[in-house]
């Protein structure tokens, strides 16, 4: 079967987590949502938005961040902390219906070993939403089509709602820093349903044999 090709918009959100310390010294967990490099195909347009709020999950406190001009700032971070962070992907303007996937990566870090870097973007540290499924290609696929129809939904559920700093991260991670990058891909839903791949449970876990190409601005 010949590979099909389809362009999509790509949105990047850079989350910068800086200066994880042990003890009472101040630390900062900052996030910068950068959705400036948005490419469009037809009328498909979107953006990444984020929310943070205080709460308790299973008796464990969840720390909120403080919105700033650069994103969301968290202070006094230590191993074992749960941090509220809720990234969502949204259709904007008069966008056509679209399917969404995201990819997480840690492009920069200090004082973390490769295993710690890898676990930052796994279910150990991130509680992925029920409507998001990790595919075999490393992308995380949203299970519903976003639509501008009033009876539909134009915003995803959060990709995850918390970042959990592992309790076993000890003194070796004092003053550690790292970045988590969220890239969202949106592709026009029209004539695309047949290309979607599904796992044994019937969940979307790939975009099939379609090669996604960045659309020109």
FIKOLZA-1660 file (N, C-alpha, C; in steps of 0.1 Angstrom, whole numbers, plus 5000, padded with zeros to 4 digits):
% residues 217
   i   px   py   pz ch aa at
   1 5008 4988 5000  A  X  N
   1 5000 5000 5000  A  X CA
   1 5009 5012 5000  A  X  C
   2 5006 5022 4991  A  X  N
   2 5014 5034 4990  A  X CA
   2 5010 5043 5002  A  X  C
   3 5021 5049 5008  A  X  N
   3 5018 5058 5019  A  X CA
   3 5011 5071 5014  A  X  C
   4 5001 5075 5021  A  X  N
   4 4994 5087 5018  A  X CA
   4 5001 5099 5025  A  X  C
   5 4999 5111 5020  A  X  N
   5 5005 5122 5026  A  X CA
   5 4994 5132 5029  A  X  C
   6 4995 5138 5041  A  X  N
   6 4986 5149 5044  A  X CA
   6 4993 5159 5053  A  X  C
   7 4990 5171 5051  A  X  N
   7 4996 5182 5059  A  X CA
   7 4988 5184 5071  A  X  C
   8 4995 5189 5081  A  X  N
   8 4988 5193 5094  A  X CA
   8 4994 5205 5100  A  X  C
   9 4987 5211 5109  A  X  N
   9 4993 5222 5116  A  X CA
   9 5001 5217 5128  A  X  C
  10 5011 5223 5132  A  X  N
  10 5020 5219 5143  A  X CA
  10 5020 5230 5153  A  X  C
  11 5017 5227 5165  A  X  N
  11 5018 5237 5176  A  X CA
  11 5028 5233 5186  A  X  C
  12 5037 5241 5191  A  X  N
  12 5046 5237 5201  A  X CA
  12 5044 5245 5214  A  X  C
  13 5044 5238 5225  A  X  N
  13 5044 5245 5238  A  X CA
  13 5056 5241 5246  A  X  C
  14 5064 5250 5250  A  X  N
  14 5076 5247 5257  A  X CA
  14 5074 5249 5272  A  X  C
  15 5075 5238 5279  A  X  N
  15 5074 5239 5294  A  X CA
  15 5087 5238 5300  A  X  C
  16 5091 5248 5307  A  X  N
  16 5104 5248 5313  A  X CA
  16 5103 5246 5328  A  X  C
  17 5110 5235 5333  A  X  N
  17 5109 5232 5347  A  X CA
  17 5123 5234 5352  A  X  C
  18 5125 5244 5361  A  X  N
  18 5139 5248 5365  A  X CA
  18 5141 5247 5380  A  X  C
  19 5153 5243 5384  A  X  N
  19 5159 5243 5397  A  X CA
  19 5150 5235 5407  A  X  C
  20 5151 5222 5406  A  X  N
  20 5145 5213 5416  A  X CA
  20 5155 5211 5427  A  X  C
  21 5151 5214 5439  A  X  N
  21 5160 5214 5450  A  X CA
  21 5155 5205 5462  A  X  C
  22 5164 5201 5470  A  X  N
  22 5160 5193 5482  A  X CA
  22 5160 5202 5494  A  X  C
  23 5150 5201 5503  A  X  N
  23 5149 5209 5515  A  X CA
  23 5141 5221 5513  A  X  C
  24 5144 5232 5521  A  X  N
  24 5136 5243 5521  A  X CA
  24 5140 5255 5512  A  X  C
  25 5150 5253 5504  A  X  N
  25 5155 5263 5495  A  X CA
  25 5144 5265 5484  A  X  C
  26 5142 5277 5480  A  X  N
  26 5132 5280 5470  A  X CA
  26 5136 5274 5457  A  X  C
  27 5126 5269 5450  A  X  N
  27 5129 5264 5436  A  X CA
  27 5118 5269 5427  A  X  C
  28 5119 5267 5414  A  X  N
  28 5109 5272 5405  A  X CA
  28 5106 5262 5395  A  X  C
  29 5093 5261 5392  A  X  N
  29 5088 5252 5382  A  X CA
  29 5080 5261 5372  A  X  C
  30 5086 5264 5361  A  X  N
  30 5080 5274 5352  A  X CA
  30 5075 5268 5339  A  X  C
  31 5065 5274 5334  A  X  N
  31 5060 5269 5321  A  X CA
  31 5058 5281 5311  A  X  C
  32 5062 5279 5299  A  X  N
  32 5060 5289 5289  A  X CA
  32 5052 5282 5277  A  X  C
  33 5040 5287 5275  A  X  N
  33 5032 5282 5264  A  X CA
  33 5036 5290 5251  A  X  C
  34 5042 5283 5242  A  X  N
  34 5047 5290 5230  A  X CA
  34 5039 5284 5218  A  X  C
  35 5029 5290 5214  A  X  N
  35 5021 5285 5202  A  X CA
  35 5022 5295 5190  A  X  C
  36 5034 5301 5189  A  X  N
  36 5035 5311 5179  A  X CA
  36 5038 5304 5165  A  X  C
  37 5045 5293 5165  A  X  N
  37 5048 5286 5152  A  X CA
  37 5036 5278 5148  A  X  C
  38 5025 5284 5144  A  X  N
  38 5013 5277 5140  A  X CA
  38 5012 5277 5125  A  X  C
  39 5011 5265 5119  A  X  N
  39 5010 5264 5105  A  X CA
  39 4996 5260 5101  A  X  C
  40 4991 5264 5090  A  X  N
  40 4977 5262 5087  A  X CA
  40 4975 5254 5074  A  X  C
  41 4965 5246 5074  A  X  N
  41 4961 5239 5061  A  X CA
  41 4946 5241 5060  A  X  C
  42 4942 5248 5049  A  X  N
  42 4928 5251 5048  A  X CA
  42 4924 5260 5059  A  X  C
  43 4914 5256 5066  A  X  N
  43 4909 5263 5078  A  X CA
  43 4912 5257 5091  A  X  C
  44 4922 5248 5091  A  X  N
  44 4925 5241 5104  A  X CA
  44 4935 5250 5112  A  X  C
  45 4930 5255 5123  A  X  N
  45 4939 5263 5132  A  X CA
  45 4936 5259 5146  A  X  C
  46 4946 5261 5154  A  X  N
  46 4945 5257 5168  A  X CA
  46 4956 5263 5177  A  X  C
  47 4955 5260 5190  A  X  N
  47 4964 5265 5200  A  X CA
  47 4964 5256 5212  A  X  C
  48 4975 5257 5220  A  X  N
  48 4976 5250 5232  A  X CA
  48 4973 5260 5243  A  X  C
  49 4964 5257 5253  A  X  N
  49 4962 5265 5265  A  X CA
  49 4964 5256 5277  A  X  C
  50 4967 5263 5288  A  X  N
  50 4970 5255 5301  A  X CA
  50 4963 5262 5312  A  X  C
  51 4960 5253 5322  A  X  N
  51 4953 5258 5335  A  X CA
  51 4960 5251 5346  A  X  C
  52 4960 5258 5358  A  X  N
  52 4966 5253 5370  A  X CA
  52 4957 5257 5382  A  X  C
  53 4955 5248 5391  A  X  N
  53 4946 5251 5403  A  X CA
  53 4950 5242 5415  A  X  C
  54 4948 5247 5427  A  X  N
  54 4950 5239 5439  A  X CA
  54 4940 5228 5440  A  X  C
  55 4944 5217 5447  A  X  N
  55 4934 5206 5449  A  X CA
  55 4940 5195 5457  A  X  C
  56 4933 5184 5458  A  X  N
  56 4937 5172 5465  A  X CA
  56 4933 5160 5457  A  X  C
  57 4942 5151 5455  A  X  N
  57 4938 5139 5448  A  X CA
  57 4943 5127 5456  A  X  C
  58 4933 5118 5460  A  X  N
  58 4936 5107 5468  A  X CA
  58 4943 5111 5481  A  X  C
  59 4939 5122 5486  A  X  N
  59 4945 5126 5499  A  X CA
  59 4958 5133 5497  A  X  C
  60 4963 5134 5485  A  X  N
  60 4976 5141 5483  A  X CA
  60 4974 5155 5478  A  X  C
  61 4980 5165 5484  A  X  N
  61 4979 5179 5479  A  X CA
  61 4985 5181 5466  A  X  C
  62 4978 5189 5458  A  X  N
  62 4983 5192 5444  A  X CA
  62 4985 5207 5444  A  X  C
  63 4998 5211 5441  A  X  N
  63 5002 5225 5442  A  X CA
  63 4998 5232 5429  A  X  C
  64 4992 5244 5430  A  X  N
  64 4990 5252 5418  A  X CA
  64 5002 5260 5415  A  X  C
  65 5002 5265 5402  A  X  N
  65 5013 5274 5398  A  X CA
  65 5007 5288 5398  A  X  C
  66 5016 5298 5396  A  X  N
  66 5013 5312 5395  A  X CA
  66 5015 5316 5380  A  X  C
  67 5004 5320 5373  A  X  N
  67 5005 5325 5360  A  X CA
  67 5014 5337 5359  A  X  C
  68 5023 5338 5350  A  X  N
  68 5032 5349 5347  A  X CA
  68 5031 5353 5332  A  X  C
  69 5039 5363 5329  A  X  N
  69 5039 5367 5314  A  X CA
  69 5045 5356 5306  A  X  C
  70 5054 5348 5312  A  X  N
  70 5061 5337 5305  A  X CA
  70 5055 5324 5306  A  X  C
  71 5044 5322 5314  A  X  N
  71 5038 5310 5316  A  X CA
  71 5033 5308 5330  A  X  C
  72 5036 5296 5337  A  X  N
  72 5032 5293 5350  A  X CA
  72 5044 5290 5359  A  X  C
  73 5045 5297 5370  A  X  N
  73 5056 5295 5379  A  X CA
  73 5052 5287 5391  A  X  C
  74 5061 5278 5395  A  X  N
  74 5058 5270 5408  A  X CA
  74 5071 5272 5416  A  X  C
  75 5069 5274 5429  A  X  N
  75 5080 5275 5438  A  X CA
  75 5080 5265 5449  A  X  C
  76 5092 5263 5456  A  X  N
  76 5094 5254 5467  A  X CA
  76 5091 5240 5463  A  X  C
  77 5096 5235 5452  A  X  N
  77 5094 5222 5447  A  X CA
  77 5104 5212 5452  A  X  C
  78 5099 5201 5457  A  X  N
  78 5107 5190 5463  A  X CA
  78 5102 5177 5458  A  X  C
  79 5111 5166 5458  A  X  N
  79 5106 5153 5454  A  X CA
  79 5094 5149 5461  A  X  C
  80 5084 5143 5454  A  X  N
  80 5072 5139 5460  A  X CA
  80 5061 5149 5458  A  X  C
  81 5064 5161 5453  A  X  N
  81 5053 5170 5450  A  X CA
  81 5045 5167 5438  A  X  C
  82 5032 5170 5438  A  X  N
  82 5023 5169 5427  A  X CA
  82 5020 5183 5423  A  X  C
  83 5022 5186 5410  A  X  N
  83 5020 5200 5405  A  X CA
  83 5009 5200 5395  A  X  C
  84 5000 5209 5397  A  X  N
  84 4988 5211 5388  A  X CA
  84 4992 5217 5375  A  X  C
  85 4990 5210 5364  A  X  N
  85 4993 5215 5351  A  X CA
  85 4983 5208 5341  A  X  C
  86 4975 5215 5334  A  X  N
  86 4965 5210 5325  A  X CA
  86 4965 5215 5311  A  X  C
  87 4974 5209 5303  A  X  N
  87 4974 5214 5289  A  X CA
  87 4963 5209 5280  A  X  C
  88 4957 5217 5272  A  X  N
  88 4946 5213 5263  A  X CA
  88 4949 5218 5249  A  X  C
  89 4944 5212 5239  A  X  N
  89 4945 5216 5225  A  X CA
  89 4931 5221 5221  A  X  C
  90 4931 5233 5215  A  X  N
  90 4918 5240 5211  A  X CA
  90 4918 5243 5196  A  X  C
  91 4906 5241 5190  A  X  N
  91 4904 5247 5177  A  X CA
  91 4902 5262 5178  A  X  C
  92 4907 5270 5169  A  X  N
  92 4905 5284 5169  A  X CA
  92 4899 5290 5157  A  X  C
  93 4893 5302 5158  A  X  N
  93 4887 5308 5146  A  X CA
  93 4877 5300 5140  A  X  C
  94 4877 5299 5127  A  X  N
  94 4867 5291 5119  A  X CA
  94 4873 5278 5114  A  X  C
  95 4881 5272 5123  A  X  N
  95 4888 5260 5119  A  X CA
  95 4878 5249 5115  A  X  C
  96 4882 5241 5106  A  X  N
  96 4875 5229 5102  A  X CA
  96 4876 5218 5113  A  X  C
  97 4868 5208 5113  A  X  N
  97 4869 5197 5123  A  X CA
  97 4883 5191 5121  A  X  C
  98 4888 5185 5133  A  X  N
  98 4902 5180 5132  A  X CA
  98 4904 5169 5142  A  X  C
  99 4914 5160 5139  A  X  N
  99 4919 5151 5149  A  X CA
  99 4932 5156 5155  A  X  C
 100 4935 5152 5167  A  X  N
 100 4946 5157 5174  A  X CA
 100 4955 5146 5180  A  X  C
 101 4968 5149 5180  A  X  N
 101 4977 5141 5187  A  X CA
 101 4988 5150 5193  A  X  C
 102 4995 5145 5203  A  X  N
 102 5006 5153 5209  A  X CA
 102 5018 5144 5211  A  X  C
 103 5029 5151 5212  A  X  N
 103 5042 5143 5214  A  X CA
 103 5049 5151 5225  A  X  C
 104 5054 5144 5235  A  X  N
 104 5061 5150 5246  A  X CA
 104 5076 5146 5245  A  X  C
 105 5084 5156 5249  A  X  N
 105 5099 5153 5249  A  X CA
 105 5106 5161 5259  A  X  C
 106 5118 5157 5263  A  X  N
 106 5126 5165 5272  A  X CA
 106 5139 5168 5265  A  X  C
 107 5139 5179 5259  A  X  N
 107 5151 5183 5250  A  X CA
 107 5163 5187 5258  A  X  C
 108 5161 5193 5270  A  X  N
 108 5172 5198 5278  A  X CA
 108 5170 5194 5293  A  X  C
 109 5181 5190 5299  A  X  N
 109 5180 5187 5314  A  X CA
 109 5194 5187 5319  A  X  C
 110 5195 5190 5332  A  X  N
 110 5208 5189 5339  A  X CA
 110 5206 5181 5352  A  X  C
 111 5216 5174 5356  A  X  N
 111 5216 5166 5369  A  X CA
 111 5206 5155 5369  A  X  C
 112 5200 5151 5358  A  X  N
 112 5191 5140 5357  A  X CA
 112 5197 5129 5348  A  X  C
 113 5197 5117 5353  A  X  N
 113 5202 5106 5345  A  X CA
 113 5192 5102 5334  A  X  C
 114 5196 5095 5324  A  X  N
 114 5187 5091 5312  A  X CA
 114 5174 5085 5317  A  X  C
 115 5175 5077 5327  A  X  N
 115 5163 5070 5332  A  X CA
 115 5153 5080 5338  A  X  C
 116 5158 5090 5345  A  X  N
 116 5149 5100 5351  A  X CA
 116 5143 5109 5340  A  X  C
 117 5151 5112 5330  A  X  N
 117 5146 5120 5319  A  X CA
 117 5135 5113 5312  A  X  C
 118 5137 5100 5310  A  X  N
 118 5127 5092 5302  A  X CA
 118 5114 5091 5310  A  X  C
 119 5115 5089 5323  A  X  N
 119 5102 5087 5331  A  X CA
 119 5094 5100 5333  A  X  C
 120 5100 5112 5330  A  X  N
 120 5093 5124 5331  A  X CA
 120 5080 5124 5322  A  X  C
 121 5081 5117 5311  A  X  N
 121 5070 5118 5301  A  X CA
 121 5063 5104 5300  A  X  C
 122 5063 5097 5311  A  X  N
 122 5056 5084 5312  A  X CA
 122 5045 5086 5322  A  X  C
 123 5037 5075 5324  A  X  N
 123 5025 5075 5333  A  X CA
 123 5030 5076 5348  A  X  C
 124 5043 5074 5350  A  X  N
 124 5048 5075 5364  A  X CA
 124 5047 5089 5368  A  X  C
 125 5050 5099 5360  A  X  N
 125 5050 5113 5363  A  X CA
 125 5038 5121 5358  A  X  C
 126 5032 5116 5348  A  X  N
 126 5020 5122 5342  A  X CA
 126 5008 5113 5342  A  X  C
 127 4997 5119 5347  A  X  N
 127 4985 5111 5347  A  X CA
 127 4976 5114 5334  A  X  C
 128 4979 5107 5324  A  X  N
 128 4972 5110 5311  A  X CA
 128 4957 5109 5312  A  X  C
 129 4950 5118 5305  A  X  N
 129 4935 5117 5306  A  X CA
 129 4930 5105 5299  A  X  C
 130 4918 5101 5303  A  X  N
 130 4912 5089 5298  A  X CA
 130 4909 5089 5283  A  X  C
 131 4908 5101 5277  A  X  N
 131 4905 5102 5263  A  X CA
 131 4918 5103 5255  A  X  C
 132 4930 5101 5261  A  X  N
 132 4942 5101 5254  A  X CA
 132 4949 5087 5255  A  X  C
 133 4954 5082 5244  A  X  N
 133 4960 5069 5243  A  X CA
 133 4973 5070 5237  A  X  C
 134 4983 5064 5244  A  X  N
 134 4997 5064 5239  A  X CA
 134 4998 5054 5228  A  X  C
 135 5003 5058 5216  A  X  N
 135 5004 5050 5204  A  X CA
 135 5018 5043 5204  A  X  C
 136 5019 5033 5195  A  X  N
 136 5032 5026 5194  A  X CA
 136 5043 5035 5189  A  X  C
 137 5039 5046 5182  A  X  N
 137 5049 5055 5176  A  X CA
 137 5054 5066 5186  A  X  C
 138 5049 5066 5198  A  X  N
 138 5053 5076 5208  A  X CA
 138 5044 5088 5209  A  X  C
 139 5035 5089 5199  A  X  N
 139 5025 5100 5200  A  X CA
 139 5014 5096 5209  A  X  C
 140 5006 5106 5214  A  X  N
 140 4995 5104 5223  A  X CA
 140 4983 5109 5216  A  X  C
 141 4973 5100 5213  A  X  N
 141 4962 5103 5204  A  X CA
 141 4949 5106 5212  A  X  C
 142 4943 5117 5208  A  X  N
 142 4930 5121 5214  A  X CA
 142 4919 5112 5207  A  X  C
 143 4910 5107 5215  A  X  N
 143 4900 5097 5210  A  X CA
 143 4888 5103 5203  A  X  C
 144 4886 5116 5204  A  X  N
 144 4874 5123 5199  A  X CA
 144 4878 5133 5188  A  X  C
 145 4870 5135 5178  A  X  N
 145 4872 5145 5168  A  X CA
 145 4868 5159 5174  A  X  C
 146 4876 5169 5172  A  X  N
 146 4872 5182 5176  A  X CA
 146 4864 5188 5165  A  X  C
 147 4854 5196 5169  A  X  N
 147 4845 5201 5159  A  X CA
 147 4840 5215 5163  A  X  C
 148 4837 5224 5153  A  X  N
 148 4832 5237 5156  A  X CA
 148 4817 5236 5157  A  X  C
 149 4811 5225 5154  A  X  N
 149 4796 5224 5155  A  X CA
 149 4791 5226 5169  A  X  C
 150 4781 5234 5171  A  X  N
 150 4776 5238 5185  A  X CA
 150 4773 5225 5193  A  X  C
 151 4770 5214 5187  A  X  N
 151 4766 5202 5194  A  X CA
 151 4779 5194 5197  A  X  C
 152 4790 5198 5192  A  X  N
 152 4803 5191 5194  A  X CA
 152 4812 5198 5204  A  X  C
 153 4825 5194 5203  A  X  N
 153 4834 5200 5213  A  X CA
 153 4847 5204 5205  A  X  C
 154 4851 5217 5208  A  X  N
 154 4862 5222 5201  A  X CA
 154 4875 5223 5209  A  X  C
 155 4875 5217 5221  A  X  N
 155 4886 5216 5230  A  X CA
 155 4888 5202 5235  A  X  C
 156 4901 5198 5236  A  X  N
 156 4903 5184 5242  A  X CA
 156 4902 5185 5257  A  X  C
 157 4900 5173 5263  A  X  N
 157 4903 5172 5277  A  X CA
 157 4918 5174 5280  A  X  C
 158 4922 5177 5292  A  X  N
 158 4936 5179 5294  A  X CA
 158 4944 5166 5290  A  X  C
 159 4956 5168 5284  A  X  N
 159 4965 5157 5281  A  X CA
 159 4968 5150 5294  A  X  C
 160 4971 5158 5304  A  X  N
 160 4973 5153 5318  A  X CA
 160 4970 5164 5327  A  X  C
 161 4968 5162 5340  A  X  N
 161 4964 5172 5349  A  X CA
 161 4975 5175 5360  A  X  C
 162 4985 5166 5361  A  X  N
 162 4995 5168 5371  A  X CA
 162 5009 5163 5366  A  X  C
 163 5019 5169 5371  A  X  N
 163 5033 5164 5370  A  X CA
 163 5037 5160 5384  A  X  C
 164 5040 5147 5385  A  X  N
 164 5044 5141 5398  A  X CA
 164 5059 5140 5399  A  X  C
 165 5065 5147 5408  A  X  N
 165 5080 5146 5410  A  X CA
 165 5083 5134 5418  A  X  C
 166 5090 5124 5413  A  X  N
 166 5092 5111 5421  A  X CA
 166 5098 5113 5434  A  X  C
 167 5093 5106 5444  A  X  N
 167 5098 5108 5458  A  X CA
 167 5112 5103 5459  A  X  C
 168 5116 5093 5451  A  X  N
 168 5129 5087 5452  A  X CA
 168 5140 5096 5446  A  X  C
 169 5136 5107 5440  A  X  N
 169 5146 5116 5435  A  X CA
 169 5153 5123 5447  A  X  C
 170 5165 5120 5450  A  X  N
 170 5171 5125 5462  A  X CA
 170 5181 5136 5460  A  X  C
 171 5192 5136 5468  A  X  N
 171 5201 5147 5467  A  X CA
 171 5208 5148 5454  A  X  C
 172 5208 5137 5446  A  X  N
 172 5215 5138 5433  A  X CA
 172 5208 5147 5424  A  X  C
 173 5195 5150 5426  A  X  N
 173 5188 5159 5417  A  X CA
 173 5187 5173 5423  A  X  C
 174 5194 5176 5434  A  X  N
 174 5194 5190 5439  A  X CA
 174 5198 5199 5428  A  X  C
 175 5191 5210 5426  A  X  N
 175 5194 5220 5416  A  X CA
 175 5193 5215 5402  A  X  C
 176 5185 5204 5400  A  X  N
 176 5183 5198 5386  A  X CA
 176 5174 5208 5379  A  X  C
 177 5175 5207 5365  A  X  N
 177 5166 5215 5357  A  X CA
 177 5163 5206 5345  A  X  C
 178 5151 5208 5339  A  X  N
 178 5147 5201 5327  A  X CA
 178 5136 5209 5320  A  X  C
 179 5134 5205 5308  A  X  N
 179 5123 5211 5300  A  X CA
 179 5114 5200 5294  A  X  C
 180 5101 5202 5295  A  X  N
 180 5092 5193 5288  A  X CA
 180 5086 5200 5276  A  X  C
 181 5087 5195 5264  A  X  N
 181 5081 5201 5253  A  X CA
 181 5068 5194 5248  A  X  C
 182 5058 5201 5246  A  X  N
 182 5045 5196 5241  A  X CA
 182 5043 5200 5227  A  X  C
 183 5043 5191 5218  A  X  N
 183 5039 5195 5204  A  X CA
 183 5026 5188 5200  A  X  C
 184 5017 5197 5195  A  X  N
 184 5004 5192 5191  A  X CA
 184 5002 5192 5176  A  X  C
 185 4998 5182 5170  A  X  N
 185 4995 5181 5156  A  X CA
 185 4980 5180 5154  A  X  C
 186 4974 5188 5145  A  X  N
 186 4960 5188 5141  A  X CA
 186 4959 5185 5127  A  X  C
 187 4950 5176 5123  A  X  N
 187 4948 5173 5109  A  X CA
 187 4933 5173 5106  A  X  C
 188 4930 5178 5094  A  X  N
 188 4916 5179 5090  A  X CA
 188 4909 5166 5091  A  X  C
 189 4897 5165 5097  A  X  N
 189 4890 5153 5099  A  X CA
 189 4883 5148 5086  A  X  C
 190 4880 5157 5078  A  X  N
 190 4872 5153 5066  A  X CA
 190 4880 5143 5057  A  X  C
 191 4874 5132 5054  A  X  N
 191 4880 5121 5046  A  X CA
 191 4892 5115 5053  A  X  C
 192 4893 5116 5066  A  X  N
 192 4905 5111 5073  A  X CA
 192 4902 5099 5082  A  X  C
 193 4889 5097 5085  A  X  N
 193 4885 5086 5094  A  X CA
 193 4890 5072 5090  A  X  C
 194 4890 5070 5077  A  X  N
 194 4894 5056 5072  A  X CA
 194 4909 5054 5074  A  X  C
 195 4917 5064 5077  A  X  N
 195 4931 5063 5078  A  X CA
 195 4935 5060 5093  A  X  C
 196 4926 5062 5102  A  X  N
 196 4929 5061 5116  A  X CA
 196 4933 5046 5120  A  X  C
 197 4943 5044 5128  A  X  N
 197 4946 5030 5132  A  X CA
 197 4941 5028 5146  A  X  C
 198 4937 5016 5150  A  X  N
 198 4931 5013 5163  A  X CA
 198 4938 5001 5169  A  X  C
 199 4938 5001 5183  A  X  N
 199 4944 4990 5190  A  X CA
 199 4934 4979 5192  A  X  C
 200 4938 4969 5200  A  X  N
 200 4928 4958 5202  A  X CA
 200 4916 4962 5209  A  X  C
 201 4917 4973 5217  A  X  N
 201 4905 4977 5225  A  X CA
 201 4897 4987 5216  A  X  C
 202 4900 4989 5204  A  X  N
 202 4893 4998 5195  A  X CA
 202 4896 5013 5197  A  X  C
 203 4907 5016 5204  A  X  N
 203 4911 5030 5206  A  X CA
 203 4921 5034 5195  A  X  C
 204 4919 5047 5191  A  X  N
 204 4928 5053 5181  A  X CA
 204 4942 5053 5187  A  X  C
 205 4952 5047 5180  A  X  N
 205 4966 5046 5184  A  X CA
 205 4975 5050 5173  A  X  C
 206 4970 5054 5162  A  X  N
 206 4979 5059 5151  A  X CA
 206 4971 5066 5141  A  X  C
 207 4978 5073 5131  A  X  N
 207 4971 5079 5120  A  X CA
 207 4973 5071 5108  A  X  C
 208 4975 5058 5110  A  X  N
 208 4976 5048 5099  A  X CA
 208 4988 5051 5090  A  X  C
 209 4987 5049 5077  A  X  N
 209 4998 5050 5068  A  X CA
 209 4999 5064 5062  A  X  C
 210 4993 5074 5069  A  X  N
 210 4994 5087 5064  A  X CA
 210 5006 5094 5069  A  X  C
 211 5014 5100 5060  A  X  N
 211 5026 5107 5064  A  X CA
 211 5022 5122 5066  A  X  C
 212 5024 5126 5078  A  X  N
 212 5020 5140 5082  A  X CA
 212 5031 5150 5078  A  X  C
 213 5028 5159 5070  A  X  N
 213 5038 5169 5066  A  X CA
 213 5033 5183 5071  A  X  C
 214 5043 5191 5075  A  X  N
 214 5040 5204 5080  A  X CA
 214 5036 5213 5068  A  X  C
 215 5024 5219 5070  A  X  N
 215 5019 5228 5059  A  X CA
 215 5027 5241 5059  A  X  C
 216 5028 5246 5047  A  X  N
 216 5034 5259 5046  A  X CA
 216 5026 5270 5052  A  X  C
 217 5033 5281 5057  A  X  N
 217 5025 5292 5063  A  X CA
 217 5018 5300 5052  A  X  C
% end
